[in-house]
Amino acid sequence: MPPQCYALASAVLFAAGMPSEKWLLQHTQPVMLAGLLYMSSGIGMTGALMLQKAFATPKTTSAAHSFEVTKLDLAWLGGAVVVGGILAPLLLLAALNTAKASSVALLLNFEIVVTALIARFVFKESLGKRVVLGLGTIFVGGLCLTWSKDFSASWSLLLAVAACACWAADSNLTSQVKHIGPMQIARAKGLIAGTFNISLAFILGNHLPDIVTICGAALAGIFSHGISLTCFVTAMRQIGAARAVAYVATEPFIAALLSVLFLHESLSANMLLGGSLMGLGVWLDMTAKHQPKHMDGTIIASGLSEIEAND
């Protein structure tokens, strides 16, 4: 399957989780919900890996074990778990707890800006003029969304921007993990972040919600975080972090539309203007042509690497 399809699948799955998580916040606390979402993701990916192993051929299993995980892989993954599995969801759910899901969803486009900047200046991925113009347009659109006379509303939306920065760092850190499969990465993030956030929730005095809320969080966690992350990592390894996030940037618009349809949220002038500018920026980035590179300067291959093919 083309890498763009993996990226778009990741976007649709994550977008579907936005209105559902807004609804779930009415029945449990943000920290507890973050823990349930990621723990469900980790358990779901563990089950998927067990099924994959059960039906794997001896040849596939032997090839998969030929790749040794390095200490550098674990270091990159550990950093990704902290910023993307722990900090980012807590910031996002805190924003969703007080702001409209549609506005928060559109603000997630800031992730493409921060991801591209980190990819360019830290990990040396190439960015063309069209991409830079698109990033600038997305940034201006984000400013339109965050501007408000209500300070509390602006503060909530700034939490969403902080979540974007964390996920941007997560994307770039994860892109450097070379010898751990996408599904294994999703499992590790889910189990570690889920355990941490649930433990933190109990320390803060939170309680487990009712069984309906737990089941809802489980479904959202498996699809919107576990499978979505697996698809995203697969796409990112083929076309680079900056390029993959450009396709995933369709997610905020899908999430905003779902929030308006299912949560009956109203559309404001700020949302229409900001969303239009962000949409233009995403289009500029998605239609730009460039070849992403690894840290050593080699061009990222367009096909699946052996490790992804054997996962």
N, C-alpha and C positions, 0 to 999 in steps of 0.2 A: 504494500500500500504506500502511495506517495507520502513523504513527510508532512506535506501541507494538510493531508487528511487527518493524520494523527494530531496535529496542532489544533485543527478546527474541532475535532472530536473532544479534545481537552477543554476547549473554550465552551462548547455547548454543555458539557457535563458540569463544569464549574459554575456556569451561569444559572443552571437549573437549581443549584444549591442556594443561591442568594435569597430569593423570596422564601424558600422553605426554612432557611436559618433565621430569617427575620421573624417568621411565625413561631419557630421553636423558642426564640428568646422570650416570648410571652409566657412560657411555661417552665423556664429554668434560667439560671444565671449564666452570664457570658463565659466565665472560666470553666464551669462544669460542662457547658455545651462544647467548648473547644476541646476539652478532654474526651468527651464522648465521640465527637466527630473523628478525631484522629485515632483513637483506640479502635473504633469500628473499621477505619481504613486499614490499620495495621493487621487486625484479625482477618479482614476480608482478603488482603493480599497474601497472608500466610496460607489461608485455605486455597487460594488460586495457585500458589507455588507448589503446594502439596499435590494438587491435581495434575499440575504440569509435570511434576517429577514422576507421578504414578504412570502417566501415559507416554513418557519420554522413551525414545529408543536408546539402546546402549551406545550407539555412535554419537548421538546428540549429547548424552550425559557425559561421555568421555571428553568431548570437545569443550563443553562448558567448564569442566574442572581443570582444563589446561591453562586457564587464566588465574593468576594468583593476585589476590587483593593486596595492595601495598599500604604501607603506613600513611603515605600521602593521600591515597584514596579515602582512608578512614578519617584523616584530618579534614579534607574537603567536605566529606559527608557530615562529620560532627558539626562543623560550622553551619552547614545548610539546615540541619535539624534545629539548631538553636534559633536562627533568624527566621527560617521559613516554617518550622513546625511548632514553635513555641511563641515567639514574639508576634509574628505577623497575624495569626488567627486571633490572638487576644486583642490586638489593636483593631482588627476589622470588626469583631463582634462588639467591642466597646463602641465603635462608631455606629454600627447597625442598631445598637440598643437605644440610641437617641436621635438618629437622623433617618431620613427616608431611604429605603433600600435602593430606589432608582437613582438618587443622587450619589450615594456611596458607590453603586455599581459603575456609573460613568467615570467617577474619579479613579477607578482602578486602572484607567488608561495611563496614569502617571507611571505605572510600572514599566511600560515600554520605554519611557524617557530615561529613567534611572538605570534600567537594565542595559540599554544601549550605551550610556555613558560609562558604566562600569566595564562593559565588554570592550569598549574602545580604549579607555585610558589605563585600565588595569590589566586586561587580558589580551589587548592588542588586536581585537577584531577590527576589520576595515569597515568604515562607514562612508557612503557617498554623499554628495551634496543634497540629493533628493531626500535621503533619509534624515539628514540634519534639518532640512526644511520641515519635514513631517514632524519631527520631534518638537521643533519650536511651535508648530501649530497646535500640537497636543498640549503643550505647556500653557499656551495662552487660553485654550479651551478650559483647562483645569482651573485657571485663575478665575474665569467667568463663573464656574460652578461653586468655587469656595467663597466668592465674595458675598457677604451678607451683613446687614445691619445688626442682626442678632448674633452676638458674640458666642453664645453657647452653641448655636448651629454651626458657626465657622469652626469652632474648636472640635466639634464632632467630626467634621469633614477633614480636618487636619490629621485626625487619628487615622483616617482611611489613607491619606497620603503617606503617613509613616508606615502603615502596613505595606503599601506599594514599595517603599524603599527597602523594607525587609525582604519581600518576595523577590525584588530585583537582585539583591545580594544573594539570595537563595538560588536563583536561576543560574547566576554566574558561578557560584561555588559548585553546584550540582553538575554543571557542564564540564568541570575539571575532573570529575570522578570517571575513570576510564575502565576499571575492571570490576565494577559492580553493576548488575543488570537493572533496568528501569523498575521492574516489579519488586526487586529486592530493596531498592532505594525507597520506594513507596512504603514497603513493609517496615523498614527501619525507622523512617520518619514517623509513621503512624504509631508504632508501639512505644517508641521513646517519648515522643511529644505527648501522646495520649496519657501515658503513665504519669508524666510530670504534671500536666494540667489537671488531671483528676485528683492527684495528691494535693496540689495547690488549692484546688476547690474545697477539699475537705478541711484543710488547714484554715481556710478563710471562713469556715462554718457553713459552706454550701451542703445541700443534701441531694441525693439522687432524685430525679423527677419521676413521674408516673411512667408506667410501662409503655403507653402510647408514645410519649415524648422520646423515650429511649429508643424505641423501634424506628421512629422518624429520624432521629439523629444517626442511627445505624445505617439506614438507607442513604441518607445524605452523605455520610462519611465515606461509605464504600464507593459510591458513584462519583460524587463531586470532589473528593479528595484522593481516594485510592486509585481508581481507574483513570481519572483525569490526570493525576500526576504521572502515572505510568505512560500515558499517551504523550504527555508533554516532554518528558525526558527522552523518549524515543525520537520525537521530532527534533529536539534540541541537539541530539548527538549527530544528526544527519545534516542539519543546516545552520547550526550555531545558535547561541542564546539570543542574540539581538534579533535575528531573523525569525526564530520560532515565536518569540514574544510578540512580534508584529502580527502574526496570524492569530495568536491567542487573544490579541487586543480586540477581536470581534466580540469577545465574551461580555464586556461591560454593556454593550448595546443590547445584546440578547437578554442579559439580566435585568436591565432597566425596563425593557419591554415586558418581560414576565412580571416584574414588580407592579407595573401600571395595570396589567391585565388581571392579575390574581390578587394583589393587595389593594387595588383601586386607588393607587397613589396619583395625585394630580401632576400635570406637567406645568412647570414654571418657565418664564422667559429665560432665566439663567440656564435652565436645563436644556432648552431648545438651542440657544446660542452656543453654550459650551459643548453640547453633544455634537452639533454640526461641525464645529471647529475640530473637535477630536476625531470625528469621522473622516474629515478631510486629511488630517495628519496620518491616520492609520492607512488610508488609501495610498498616500504618497509613499509611506514606508513599505507597504505590501507590494507595490508595483515597481519599486526600485530594484535594480539588478546589481548585486555585489557578491563576492565570494568570501564567506567568513573564513577566518584562519584560526588555527590553534596557537597556543602560546609560543611554540617554537617556529611559527611563521608558515607552517605547511597548511595548505588549503584543506578545509573539512570536506571529506568525501560525501557525495550525494547519496550513496547507497548505505545500507545497513552494515555496520561493522560486525565482525564475527561474534563479539560478545552479545550484541543485541539479537543476532540471529539465533543464538543458542540459548537465550533466556527463555 
